[in-house]
Every structure is written in structure tokens, then in C-alpha cells.
Amino acid sequence: QKNEVSFVIHNLPVIAKMAAVAKSKSQMFPLSQGLVSELSGGLLICLPREQAAAFCKEIEAIEGTQAWIIGIVEKGERMARIIDKPRVIEVPFKDKEGELW
């Protein structure tokens, strides 16, 4: 990373029902700290703020799956952090014929 910026994550898309599991097992399942694999996603794209919403709509139209704006990039020390009370977005499982996920 060349620039001195940090990622600030406000939204956590997670596999459906995992928020309830995390709530009942908070010490063993630190979901809101981003330390579990049940976060739904895997691809992070950084775009100018004014292009992000349109990109999410385009992904949904082309791929048939939803995309989310999960946070912001700000001047910082090349770190990523999750805010104290992130918004948890439960992502329902959708079977697609011929696909594992």
C-alpha cells in the first residue's frame, strides 16, 4: 500500500443466523471484531465514494448477488479497524444450481 490511509469498517455482512450465534457465544465467537470466518464476502474493492453505490447496483444487476458499502478509507496509518458498534447485515443463503455458494 503506497498511501497513508486506513480502512474504517462500519458494516459487517455476515452469513445469516451467525449474529445470533455470536450474541450467545460472544467470548468464543468475536463476530463484531471481524475475527471469524462467517463474515460474508471475500472481495474488497475501493472506489471513490460517488461511484460506490452505482457499482453495487451494477453488481447486483449483472451477478444477481448483492454488494455492500462496508466502510470508508481515510488518512491513517495503513490499518483496518471496525467501529465499536458496526451494523451487522445478515446475508441469506441462496442456492444456485450448479454452484456451491
MODELLER restraints for C-alpha pairs under 7 A, 6 or more apart:
rsr = mdl.restraints
at = mdl.atoms
rsr.add(forms.Gaussian(group=physical.xy_distance, feature=features.Distance(at['CA:4:A'], at['CA:75:A']), mean=5.98, stdev=0.5))
rsr.add(forms.Gaussian(group=physical.xy_distance, feature=features.Distance(at['CA:4:A'], at['CA:76:A']), mean=5.41, stdev=0.5))
rsr.add(forms.Gaussian(group=physical.xy_distance, feature=features.Distance(at['CA:4:A'], at['CA:77:A']), mean=5.55, stdev=0.5))
rsr.add(forms.Gaussian(group=physical.xy_distance, feature=features.Distance(at['CA:4:A'], at['CA:78:A']), mean=5.58, stdev=0.5))
rsr.add(forms.Gaussian(group=physical.xy_distance, feature=features.Distance(at['CA:5:A'], at['CA:73:A']), mean=6.41, stdev=0.5))
rsr.add(forms.Gaussian(group=physical.xy_distance, feature=features.Distance(at['CA:5:A'], at['CA:74:A']), mean=5.34, stdev=0.5))
rsr.add(forms.Gaussian(group=physical.xy_distance, feature=features.Distance(at['CA:5:A'], at['CA:75:A']), mean=4.26, stdev=0.5))
rsr.add(forms.Gaussian(group=physical.xy_distance, feature=features.Distance(at['CA:5:A'], at['CA:76:A']), mean=4.22, stdev=0.5))
rsr.add(forms.Gaussian(group=physical.xy_distance, feature=features.Distance(at['CA:5:A'], at['CA:77:A']), mean=5.85, stdev=0.5))
rsr.add(forms.Gaussian(group=physical.xy_distance, feature=features.Distance(at['CA:5:A'], at['CA:78:A']), mean=5.10, stdev=0.5))
rsr.add(forms.Gaussian(group=physical.xy_distance, feature=features.Distance(at['CA:6:A'], at['CA:73:A']), mean=5.63, stdev=0.5))
rsr.add(forms.Gaussian(group=physical.xy_distance, feature=features.Distance(at['CA:6:A'], at['CA:74:A']), mean=5.46, stdev=0.5))
rsr.add(forms.Gaussian(group=physical.xy_distance, feature=features.Distance(at['CA:6:A'], at['CA:75:A']), mean=6.10, stdev=0.5))
rsr.add(forms.Gaussian(group=physical.xy_distance, feature=features.Distance(at['CA:6:A'], at['CA:76:A']), mean=4.74, stdev=0.5))
rsr.add(forms.Gaussian(group=physical.xy_distance, feature=features.Distance(at['CA:6:A'], at['CA:77:A']), mean=5.94, stdev=0.5))
rsr.add(forms.Gaussian(group=physical.xy_distance, feature=features.Distance(at['CA:6:A'], at['CA:78:A']), mean=4.79, stdev=0.5))
rsr.add(forms.Gaussian(group=physical.xy_distance, feature=features.Distance(at['CA:6:A'], at['CA:79:A']), mean=4.77, stdev=0.5))
rsr.add(forms.Gaussian(group=physical.xy_distance, feature=features.Distance(at['CA:6:A'], at['CA:80:A']), mean=5.49, stdev=0.5))
rsr.add(forms.Gaussian(group=physical.xy_distance, feature=features.Distance(at['CA:7:A'], at['CA:72:A']), mean=5.91, stdev=0.5))
rsr.add(forms.Gaussian(group=physical.xy_distance, feature=features.Distance(at['CA:7:A'], at['CA:73:A']), mean=4.70, stdev=0.5))
rsr.add(forms.Gaussian(group=physical.xy_distance, feature=features.Distance(at['CA:7:A'], at['CA:74:A']), mean=6.58, stdev=0.5))
rsr.add(forms.Gaussian(group=physical.xy_distance, feature=features.Distance(at['CA:7:A'], at['CA:79:A']), mean=6.37, stdev=0.5))
rsr.add(forms.Gaussian(group=physical.xy_distance, feature=features.Distance(at['CA:7:A'], at['CA:80:A']), mean=4.46, stdev=0.5))
rsr.add(forms.Gaussian(group=physical.xy_distance, feature=features.Distance(at['CA:7:A'], at['CA:81:A']), mean=6.31, stdev=0.5))
rsr.add(forms.Gaussian(group=physical.xy_distance, feature=features.Distance(at['CA:8:A'], at['CA:71:A']), mean=5.45, stdev=0.5))
rsr.add(forms.Gaussian(group=physical.xy_distance, feature=features.Distance(at['CA:8:A'], at['CA:72:A']), mean=5.34, stdev=0.5))
rsr.add(forms.Gaussian(group=physical.xy_distance, feature=features.Distance(at['CA:8:A'], at['CA:73:A']), mean=6.22, stdev=0.5))
rsr.add(forms.Gaussian(group=physical.xy_distance, feature=features.Distance(at['CA:8:A'], at['CA:80:A']), mean=5.95, stdev=0.5))
rsr.add(forms.Gaussian(group=physical.xy_distance, feature=features.Distance(at['CA:8:A'], at['CA:81:A']), mean=5.21, stdev=0.5))
rsr.add(forms.Gaussian(group=physical.xy_distance, feature=features.Distance(at['CA:8:A'], at['CA:82:A']), mean=5.87, stdev=0.5))
rsr.add(forms.Gaussian(group=physical.xy_distance, feature=features.Distance(at['CA:8:A'], at['CA:83:A']), mean=6.90, stdev=0.5))
rsr.add(forms.Gaussian(group=physical.xy_distance, feature=features.Distance(at['CA:9:A'], at['CA:70:A']), mean=5.65, stdev=0.5))
rsr.add(forms.Gaussian(group=physical.xy_distance, feature=features.Distance(at['CA:9:A'], at['CA:71:A']), mean=4.22, stdev=0.5))
rsr.add(forms.Gaussian(group=physical.xy_distance, feature=features.Distance(at['CA:9:A'], at['CA:72:A']), mean=6.61, stdev=0.5))
rsr.add(forms.Gaussian(group=physical.xy_distance, feature=features.Distance(at['CA:9:A'], at['CA:81:A']), mean=6.11, stdev=0.5))
rsr.add(forms.Gaussian(group=physical.xy_distance, feature=features.Distance(at['CA:9:A'], at['CA:82:A']), mean=4.62, stdev=0.5))
rsr.add(forms.Gaussian(group=physical.xy_distance, feature=features.Distance(at['CA:9:A'], at['CA:83:A']), mean=6.21, stdev=0.5))
rsr.add(forms.Gaussian(group=physical.xy_distance, feature=features.Distance(at['CA:10:A'], at['CA:70:A']), mean=5.69, stdev=0.5))
rsr.add(forms.Gaussian(group=physical.xy_distance, feature=features.Distance(at['CA:10:A'], at['CA:71:A']), mean=4.97, stdev=0.5))
rsr.add(forms.Gaussian(group=physical.xy_distance, feature=features.Distance(at['CA:10:A'], at['CA:82:A']), mean=6.32, stdev=0.5))
rsr.add(forms.Gaussian(group=physical.xy_distance, feature=features.Distance(at['CA:10:A'], at['CA:83:A']), mean=5.85, stdev=0.5))
rsr.add(forms.Gaussian(group=physical.xy_distance, feature=features.Distance(at['CA:10:A'], at['CA:86:A']), mean=4.87, stdev=0.5))
rsr.add(forms.Gaussian(group=physical.xy_distance, feature=features.Distance(at['CA:10:A'], at['CA:87:A']), mean=6.22, stdev=0.5))
rsr.add(forms.Gaussian(group=physical.xy_distance, feature=features.Distance(at['CA:11:A'], at['CA:70:A']), mean=4.53, stdev=0.5))
rsr.add(forms.Gaussian(group=physical.xy_distance, feature=features.Distance(at['CA:11:A'], at['CA:71:A']), mean=6.43, stdev=0.5))
rsr.add(forms.Gaussian(group=physical.xy_distance, feature=features.Distance(at['CA:11:A'], at['CA:86:A']), mean=5.36, stdev=0.5))
rsr.add(forms.Gaussian(group=physical.xy_distance, feature=features.Distance(at['CA:11:A'], at['CA:87:A']), mean=4.66, stdev=0.5))
rsr.add(forms.Gaussian(group=physical.xy_distance, feature=features.Distance(at['CA:11:A'], at['CA:88:A']), mean=5.92, stdev=0.5))
rsr.add(forms.Gaussian(group=physical.xy_distance, feature=features.Distance(at['CA:11:A'], at['CA:89:A']), mean=6.94, stdev=0.5))
rsr.add(forms.Gaussian(group=physical.xy_distance, feature=features.Distance(at['CA:12:A'], at['CA:39:A']), mean=6.88, stdev=0.5))
rsr.add(forms.Gaussian(group=physical.xy_distance, feature=features.Distance(at['CA:12:A'], at['CA:70:A']), mean=6.55, stdev=0.5))
rsr.add(forms.Gaussian(group=physical.xy_distance, feature=features.Distance(at['CA:12:A'], at['CA:86:A']), mean=6.61, stdev=0.5))
rsr.add(forms.Gaussian(group=physical.xy_distance, feature=features.Distance(at['CA:12:A'], at['CA:87:A']), mean=6.12, stdev=0.5))
rsr.add(forms.Gaussian(group=physical.xy_distance, feature=features.Distance(at['CA:12:A'], at['CA:88:A']), mean=4.83, stdev=0.5))
rsr.add(forms.Gaussian(group=physical.xy_distance, feature=features.Distance(at['CA:12:A'], at['CA:89:A']), mean=5.85, stdev=0.5))
rsr.add(forms.Gaussian(group=physical.xy_distance, feature=features.Distance(at['CA:13:A'], at['CA:39:A']), mean=5.98, stdev=0.5))
rsr.add(forms.Gaussian(group=physical.xy_distance, feature=features.Distance(at['CA:13:A'], at['CA:40:A']), mean=5.25, stdev=0.5))
rsr.add(forms.Gaussian(group=physical.xy_distance, feature=features.Distance(at['CA:13:A'], at['CA:88:A']), mean=5.97, stdev=0.5))
rsr.add(forms.Gaussian(group=physical.xy_distance, feature=features.Distance(at['CA:13:A'], at['CA:89:A']), mean=4.47, stdev=0.5))
rsr.add(forms.Gaussian(group=physical.xy_distance, feature=features.Distance(at['CA:13:A'], at['CA:90:A']), mean=5.94, stdev=0.5))
rsr.add(forms.Gaussian(group=physical.xy_distance, feature=features.Distance(at['CA:13:A'], at['CA:91:A']), mean=6.33, stdev=0.5))
rsr.add(forms.Gaussian(group=physical.xy_distance, feature=features.Distance(at['CA:14:A'], at['CA:38:A']), mean=5.91, stdev=0.5))
rsr.add(forms.Gaussian(group=physical.xy_distance, feature=features.Distance(at['CA:14:A'], at['CA:39:A']), mean=4.20, stdev=0.5))
rsr.add(forms.Gaussian(group=physical.xy_distance, feature=features.Distance(at['CA:14:A'], at['CA:40:A']), mean=4.43, stdev=0.5))
rsr.add(forms.Gaussian(group=physical.xy_distance, feature=features.Distance(at['CA:14:A'], at['CA:88:A']), mean=6.86, stdev=0.5))
rsr.add(forms.Gaussian(group=physical.xy_distance, feature=features.Distance(at['CA:14:A'], at['CA:89:A']), mean=5.99, stdev=0.5))
rsr.add(forms.Gaussian(group=physical.xy_distance, feature=features.Distance(at['CA:14:A'], at['CA:90:A']), mean=5.15, stdev=0.5))
rsr.add(forms.Gaussian(group=physical.xy_distance, feature=features.Distance(at['CA:14:A'], at['CA:91:A']), mean=5.74, stdev=0.5))
rsr.add(forms.Gaussian(group=physical.xy_distance, feature=features.Distance(at['CA:15:A'], at['CA:38:A']), mean=5.78, stdev=0.5))
rsr.add(forms.Gaussian(group=physical.xy_distance, feature=features.Distance(at['CA:15:A'], at['CA:39:A']), mean=6.17, stdev=0.5))
rsr.add(forms.Gaussian(group=physical.xy_distance, feature=features.Distance(at['CA:15:A'], at['CA:40:A']), mean=5.36, stdev=0.5))
rsr.add(forms.Gaussian(group=physical.xy_distance, feature=features.Distance(at['CA:15:A'], at['CA:90:A']), mean=5.81, stdev=0.5))
rsr.add(forms.Gaussian(group=physical.xy_distance, feature=features.Distance(at['CA:15:A'], at['CA:91:A']), mean=5.05, stdev=0.5))
rsr.add(forms.Gaussian(group=physical.xy_distance, feature=features.Distance(at['CA:15:A'], at['CA:92:A']), mean=6.53, stdev=0.5))
rsr.add(forms.Gaussian(group=physical.xy_distance, feature=features.Distance(at['CA:16:A'], at['CA:90:A']), mean=4.66, stdev=0.5))
rsr.add(forms.Gaussian(group=physical.xy_distance, feature=features.Distance(at['CA:16:A'], at['CA:91:A']), mean=4.98, stdev=0.5))
rsr.add(forms.Gaussian(group=physical.xy_distance, feature=features.Distance(at['CA:16:A'], at['CA:92:A']), mean=5.02, stdev=0.5))
rsr.add(forms.Gaussian(group=physical.xy_distance, feature=features.Distance(at['CA:16:A'], at['CA:93:A']), mean=6.86, stdev=0.5))
rsr.add(forms.Gaussian(group=physical.xy_distance, feature=features.Distance(at['CA:18:A'], at['CA:38:A']), mean=6.90, stdev=0.5))
rsr.add(forms.Gaussian(group=physical.xy_distance, feature=features.Distance(at['CA:22:A'], at['CA:29:A']), mean=5.22, stdev=0.5))
rsr.add(forms.Gaussian(group=physical.xy_distance, feature=features.Distance(at['CA:22:A'], at['CA:30:A']), mean=6.60, stdev=0.5))
rsr.add(forms.Gaussian(group=physical.xy_distance, feature=features.Distance(at['CA:22:A'], at['CA:31:A']), mean=5.92, stdev=0.5))
rsr.add(forms.Gaussian(group=physical.xy_distance, feature=features.Distance(at['CA:29:A'], at['CA:36:A']), mean=6.88, stdev=0.5))
rsr.add(forms.Gaussian(group=physical.xy_distance, feature=features.Distance(at['CA:30:A'], at['CA:36:A']), mean=6.54, stdev=0.5))
rsr.add(forms.Gaussian(group=physical.xy_distance, feature=features.Distance(at['CA:32:A'], at['CA:86:A']), mean=6.80, stdev=0.5))
rsr.add(forms.Gaussian(group=physical.xy_distance, feature=features.Distance(at['CA:33:A'], at['CA:82:A']), mean=6.52, stdev=0.5))
rsr.add(forms.Gaussian(group=physical.xy_distance, feature=features.Distance(at['CA:52:A'], at['CA:69:A']), mean=6.99, stdev=0.5))
rsr.add(forms.Gaussian(group=physical.xy_distance, feature=features.Distance(at['CA:56:A'], at['CA:67:A']), mean=5.06, stdev=0.5))
rsr.add(forms.Gaussian(group=physical.xy_distance, feature=features.Distance(at['CA:56:A'], at['CA:68:A']), mean=6.41, stdev=0.5))
rsr.add(forms.Gaussian(group=physical.xy_distance, feature=features.Distance(at['CA:59:A'], at['CA:65:A']), mean=6.94, stdev=0.5))
rsr.add(forms.Gaussian(group=physical.xy_distance, feature=features.Distance(at['CA:59:A'], at['CA:66:A']), mean=6.93, stdev=0.5))
rsr.add(forms.Gaussian(group=physical.xy_distance, feature=features.Distance(at['CA:59:A'], at['CA:67:A']), mean=6.68, stdev=0.5))
rsr.add(forms.Gaussian(group=physical.xy_distance, feature=features.Distance(at['CA:60:A'], at['CA:66:A']), mean=5.01, stdev=0.5))
rsr.add(forms.Gaussian(group=physical.xy_distance, feature=features.Distance(at['CA:60:A'], at['CA:67:A']), mean=6.74, stdev=0.5))
rsr.add(forms.Gaussian(group=physical.xy_distance, feature=features.Distance(at['CA:95:A'], at['CA:101:A']), mean=6.88, stdev=0.5))
